[in-house]
């Protein structure tokens, strides 16, 4: 059943997640350092340009290019279709995907991925077949108002520091991408998804009050006490007692004469990782769900060869539902989180 569900996620993810198309993929959304980074990603450009003919603005999702291990999924007027990816090679400008038309293998085309800056995709150059010319698709830069909104909502790979592993408790992270496996399918998180992860520390304080044990008198003391009581009883027969006890007798019953109470305080700490997100049921229905993972232990590892913005530290959390892995950069900032077969990437990863 689990394998069937994962297959369902893969197929449904490509056809549904990529088909949502209600947003652009911005130039600085993700870095692409190798051909493998393209697998599972969906590009939604904002401008189309045909050399020597002109250009036009595109609506969000009007055209899209989804790349899987073996196929390119293209949507958009005049070029929609499934194209087999023959290979992906690195070039001086970025990457090139050699394509075969799934319906007519004689028709060969390509998709050039143009990189700028620190591995950001600036443009896609698509050639449908040997008989067609190239079409240029440009990715938009993120508007300033969107930058400000994203800064307030998402957790950036550059911003949240975790100097010590123990200081993570009480922290919340809001990922920018969720990555489904198998397929490495990237789903960009929207504000409406309300996806975030809580690192929870719960402290329980229990007080236990206990009376001290009374010391048993020795046999010698008992004998002496019994003798004194016998003498007092003989004297009492001849004493004339007052009808009411004097006030001093009541005052003499101070707190010091009461037995001391022992108070024991027990402090118990419990740790949890809570995932709040929209999840897809086996029936294909989206529903908001909170999943709690009880943390039993955790340990940190370091890759000393990793750079400042690479995944230098890995924190492994042992939970009741299997291990969870948190990755931290060389600057001690959040990078990504792995829960089961899914990854949650911070903005700028």
C-alpha positions as CSV (number, residue, x, y, z in Angstrom):
1,X,0.0,0.0,0.0
2,X,2.8,2.4,0.9
3,X,4.6,1.8,-2.5
4,X,1.3,2.4,-4.3
5,X,0.8,5.6,-2.4
6,X,4.3,6.9,-3.2
7,X,3.7,6.1,-6.9
8,X,0.4,8.0,-6.7
9,X,2.3,11.0,-5.2
10,X,4.8,10.9,-8.0
11,X,2.3,10.7,-10.8
12,X,-0.2,13.0,-9.1
13,X,2.5,15.4,-8.1
14,X,3.7,15.9,-11.6
15,X,0.2,16.4,-13.0
16,X,-1.3,18.3,-10.1
17,X,1.4,20.3,-8.3
18,X,3.0,21.4,-11.6
19,X,-0.4,22.1,-13.1
20,X,-1.4,24.5,-10.3
21,X,0.6,27.2,-12.0
22,X,-0.9,30.1,-10.1
23,X,2.5,31.8,-9.4
24,X,5.8,32.6,-11.2
25,X,9.1,30.9,-10.4
26,X,11.4,33.8,-9.6
27,X,15.0,34.1,-10.7
28,X,16.4,33.9,-7.1
29,X,14.0,31.1,-5.9
30,X,16.6,28.4,-6.1
31,X,20.3,27.8,-7.0
32,X,21.3,25.2,-9.6
33,X,24.8,24.0,-9.3
34,X,24.6,20.8,-11.2
35,X,22.2,19.1,-13.7
36,X,20.8,17.0,-10.8
37,X,19.4,20.2,-9.2
38,X,17.1,20.5,-12.2
39,X,15.4,17.2,-11.6
40,X,11.9,17.7,-10.0
41,X,11.8,21.5,-10.6
42,X,9.1,23.4,-12.4
43,X,9.8,26.7,-14.2
44,X,7.0,29.2,-14.8
45,X,8.3,32.2,-16.8
46,X,6.8,35.6,-17.1
47,X,7.9,36.6,-20.6
48,X,8.1,34.9,-24.0
49,X,10.4,36.2,-26.7
50,X,10.7,35.0,-30.3
51,X,13.9,36.2,-32.0
52,X,13.2,38.7,-34.8
53,X,9.5,38.6,-34.1
54,X,8.7,40.2,-30.7
55,X,7.9,39.4,-27.1
56,X,4.8,39.1,-24.9
57,X,4.1,39.1,-21.2
58,X,2.8,35.9,-19.7
59,X,0.4,35.2,-16.9
60,X,1.4,33.1,-13.9
61,X,1.5,29.4,-15.1
62,X,0.5,30.3,-18.7
63,X,3.7,28.4,-19.7
64,X,5.6,25.9,-17.6
65,X,8.5,23.5,-17.9
66,X,8.7,20.6,-15.4
67,X,11.8,18.5,-15.4
68,X,11.9,14.9,-14.2
69,X,14.6,12.2,-14.5
70,X,13.5,11.1,-18.0
71,X,11.0,13.6,-19.2
72,X,10.2,17.3,-19.8
73,X,6.6,18.3,-19.1
74,X,5.7,21.4,-21.1
75,X,2.4,23.3,-20.9
76,X,1.5,26.3,-23.0
77,X,-0.1,27.2,-26.3
78,X,1.6,25.6,-29.3
79,X,4.3,23.6,-27.4
80,X,2.4,21.6,-24.9
81,X,3.5,18.0,-24.6
82,X,5.7,15.3,-23.1
83,X,9.2,15.2,-24.3
84,X,11.8,12.5,-23.5
85,X,15.0,13.8,-22.0
86,X,17.9,12.0,-23.8
87,X,20.6,13.6,-21.7
88,X,21.5,16.7,-19.7
89,X,24.9,18.3,-20.2
90,X,26.8,21.2,-18.6
91,X,27.7,24.1,-20.9
92,X,29.4,27.5,-20.6
93,X,26.0,29.2,-20.2
94,X,24.5,26.6,-17.9
95,X,22.8,23.3,-19.0
96,X,21.2,21.8,-22.1
97,X,18.6,19.1,-22.2
98,X,18.5,17.0,-25.4
99,X,14.9,16.2,-26.2
100,X,13.0,13.6,-28.2
101,X,9.3,13.9,-29.0
102,X,7.5,11.0,-27.2
103,X,5.1,10.6,-30.1
104,X,7.7,11.1,-32.9
105,X,11.3,10.2,-31.9
106,X,12.6,11.6,-35.2
107,X,11.7,15.1,-34.0
108,X,14.6,16.3,-31.8
109,X,14.8,19.5,-29.8
110,X,16.4,21.0,-26.8
111,X,15.9,23.1,-23.7
112,X,18.8,25.4,-22.8
113,X,19.0,26.6,-19.2
114,X,20.7,29.9,-18.9
115,X,22.4,30.7,-15.6
116,X,23.5,34.0,-14.1
117,X,25.1,35.1,-10.8
118,X,25.4,32.3,-8.2
119,X,23.6,29.6,-10.1
120,X,20.3,31.3,-10.7
121,X,18.2,30.5,-13.8
122,X,17.6,33.7,-15.9
123,X,16.1,32.2,-19.0
124,X,15.0,29.0,-20.8
125,X,15.5,28.6,-24.5
126,X,13.1,26.0,-26.0
127,X,13.3,24.3,-29.4
128,X,10.4,22.0,-29.9
129,X,11.8,20.0,-32.8
130,X,14.3,20.0,-35.6
131,X,11.8,22.0,-37.8
132,X,11.0,24.7,-35.2
133,X,12.9,27.7,-34.1
134,X,14.0,28.7,-30.6
135,X,11.7,30.4,-28.2
136,X,13.1,32.3,-25.2
137,X,11.3,32.3,-21.9
138,X,12.5,34.8,-19.2
139,X,12.1,34.3,-15.5
140,X,11.1,37.4,-13.5
141,X,13.0,39.1,-10.8
142,X,11.1,39.1,-7.5
143,X,9.3,42.5,-6.9
144,X,10.3,44.5,-3.8
145,X,6.8,44.1,-2.2
146,X,7.1,40.3,-2.6
147,X,10.6,40.3,-1.2
148,X,9.3,42.1,1.9
149,X,6.4,39.8,2.4
150,X,8.6,36.7,1.9
151,X,11.1,38.1,4.4
152,X,8.3,38.3,7.1
153,X,7.0,34.8,6.3
154,X,9.7,32.4,5.2
155,X,12.8,31.2,7.0
156,X,15.8,32.4,5.1
157,X,19.0,30.3,4.8
158,X,20.9,33.4,5.7
159,X,19.0,34.7,8.8
160,X,18.1,32.3,11.6
161,X,21.2,31.3,13.7
162,X,21.4,28.2,15.8
163,X,24.6,28.6,17.8
164,X,24.1,25.4,19.9
165,X,21.9,22.5,19.1
166,X,20.1,22.8,22.5
167,X,19.0,26.3,21.6
168,X,16.7,25.0,18.8
169,X,13.9,24.3,21.2
170,X,11.2,27.0,21.0
171,X,12.0,27.8,17.4
172,X,9.7,27.8,14.4
173,X,10.8,27.5,10.7
174,X,8.7,28.3,7.6
175,X,10.2,26.4,4.6
176,X,10.2,27.8,1.1
177,X,10.0,24.5,-0.8
178,X,8.7,21.0,0.0
179,X,10.4,18.3,-2.0
180,X,8.6,15.0,-2.5
181,X,10.5,11.7,-3.1
182,X,10.7,9.7,-5.2
183,X,11.0,12.1,-8.1
184,X,12.5,15.1,-6.2
185,X,9.3,17.1,-7.1
186,X,9.6,20.6,-5.8
187,X,6.4,22.3,-4.4
188,X,6.8,26.0,-3.7
189,X,5.1,26.8,-0.4
190,X,2.4,29.5,-0.5
191,X,1.3,31.7,2.3
192,X,-2.1,29.9,2.3
193,X,-0.4,26.6,2.9
194,X,0.5,27.7,6.4
195,X,3.3,25.1,6.5
196,X,5.7,25.4,9.4
197,X,7.7,23.2,11.8
198,X,7.7,23.7,15.6
199,X,10.6,22.6,17.8
200,X,8.7,22.2,21.1
201,X,10.1,21.8,24.7
202,X,7.4,21.0,27.3
203,X,8.4,21.3,31.0
204,X,6.3,19.7,33.7
205,X,6.9,20.5,37.4
206,X,5.6,18.1,40.0
207,X,5.6,18.9,43.7
208,X,5.4,16.1,46.3
209,X,4.9,16.9,50.0
210,X,6.0,14.3,52.5
211,X,6.0,14.2,56.3
212,X,9.3,13.3,58.0
213,X,9.6,10.0,59.7
214,X,9.3,10.1,63.5
215,X,12.3,8.7,65.4
216,X,11.4,5.9,67.6
217,X,12.5,6.4,71.3
218,X,15.1,4.0,72.7
219,X,14.1,1.5,75.4
220,X,15.9,3.5,78.1
221,X,14.0,6.7,77.2
222,X,10.8,4.8,77.1
223,X,11.4,3.5,80.6
224,X,12.2,6.9,81.9
225,X,9.2,8.4,80.2
226,X,6.9,5.7,81.7
227,X,8.4,6.4,85.2
228,X,7.7,10.2,84.8
229,X,4.2,9.5,83.7
230,X,3.5,7.4,86.7
231,X,4.8,10.1,89.0
232,X,2.6,12.7,87.2
233,X,-0.5,10.5,87.5
234,X,0.0,10.2,91.3
235,X,0.5,14.0,91.6
236,X,-2.6,14.7,89.5
237,X,-4.8,13.0,92.0
238,X,-4.0,15.8,94.6
239,X,-3.8,18.7,92.1
240,X,-6.7,21.2,91.8
241,X,-6.9,21.9,88.0
242,X,-8.3,25.3,86.7
243,X,-11.5,25.1,84.8
244,X,-10.0,26.8,81.8
245,X,-6.4,26.6,80.4
246,X,-4.3,29.7,80.8
247,X,-3.7,31.8,77.6
248,X,0.0,31.1,77.7
249,X,-0.7,27.4,77.1
250,X,-2.3,28.2,73.7
251,X,0.5,30.6,72.8
252,X,3.1,28.0,73.4
253,X,1.8,25.9,70.5
254,X,4.0,27.7,67.9
255,X,4.9,26.6,64.4
256,X,8.2,25.4,65.7
257,X,6.5,22.7,67.7
258,X,4.8,21.3,64.5
259,X,6.6,18.6,62.5
260,X,8.6,20.0,59.4
261,X,7.2,19.0,56.0
262,X,9.6,17.8,53.2
263,X,8.9,19.2,49.7
264,X,10.3,17.5,46.7
265,X,10.2,19.1,43.2
266,X,10.5,17.0,40.1
267,X,11.2,18.7,36.7
268,X,10.4,16.6,33.6
269,X,11.3,17.9,30.1
270,X,9.8,16.5,26.9
271,X,10.8,17.4,23.3
272,X,8.7,17.3,20.2
273,X,8.9,18.3,16.5
274,X,5.4,19.3,15.2
275,X,4.8,19.5,11.4
276,X,1.9,21.7,10.5
277,X,1.0,21.5,6.8
278,X,-1.5,20.6,4.0
279,X,-1.3,16.9,3.2
280,X,-2.7,14.9,0.4
281,X,-4.8,11.9,1.5
282,X,-4.9,8.6,-0.4
283,X,-8.1,9.8,-1.9
284,X,-6.4,12.9,-3.3
285,X,-8.0,15.3,-1.0
286,X,-5.9,18.1,0.6
287,X,-6.4,18.6,4.4
288,X,-4.6,20.6,7.0
289,X,-2.9,18.4,9.5
290,X,-0.5,18.5,12.5
291,X,1.8,15.6,13.0
292,X,3.7,15.3,16.3
293,X,7.1,13.5,16.5
294,X,8.3,12.7,20.1
295,X,12.0,13.2,20.3
296,X,13.9,10.7,22.4
297,X,17.5,11.9,21.7
298,X,19.6,13.9,19.3
299,X,23.2,14.2,18.2
300,X,25.1,16.5,15.9
301,X,27.7,15.6,13.2
302,X,30.0,17.9,11.3
303,X,31.4,17.8,7.7
304,X,34.6,19.7,8.1
305,X,35.1,20.0,4.4
306,X,31.8,21.8,3.8
307,X,31.8,25.6,3.0
308,X,30.1,28.5,4.9
309,X,26.8,28.1,3.1
310,X,26.9,24.3,2.5
311,X,25.3,21.7,4.7
312,X,28.1,21.5,7.2
313,X,26.2,20.2,10.3
314,X,23.7,17.4,10.5
315,X,21.5,17.0,13.6
316,X,19.8,13.6,13.8
317,X,16.7,13.5,16.0
318,X,15.6,10.0,17.2
319,X,11.8,10.1,17.3
320,X,9.0,7.6,17.8
321,X,8.3,7.6,14.0
322,X,11.9,7.3,12.8
323,X,14.8,9.7,12.4
324,X,14.5,13.3,11.4
325,X,17.5,15.2,10.0
326,X,18.2,18.9,10.3
327,X,20.9,20.5,8.2
328,X,22.8,23.6,9.3
329,X,25.2,25.7,7.2
330,X,28.7,26.6,8.2
331,X,27.4,29.9,9.5
332,X,25.1,27.9,11.8
333,X,21.9,28.9,10.0
334,X,19.0,26.6,9.0
335,X,19.4,24.9,5.6
336,X,16.9,22.1,5.3
337,X,14.9,19.5,7.2
338,X,14.3,15.8,6.2
339,X,11.2,14.0,7.5
340,X,10.7,10.6,6.0
341,X,10.7,10.8,2.2
342,X,10.2,14.6,2.2
343,X,12.5,17.5,2.5
344,X,11.8,21.1,3.6
345,X,14.1,23.7,2.1
346,X,14.7,27.2,3.5
347,X,14.4,30.2,1.2
348,X,17.6,30.7,-0.8
349,X,18.7,27.0,-0.6
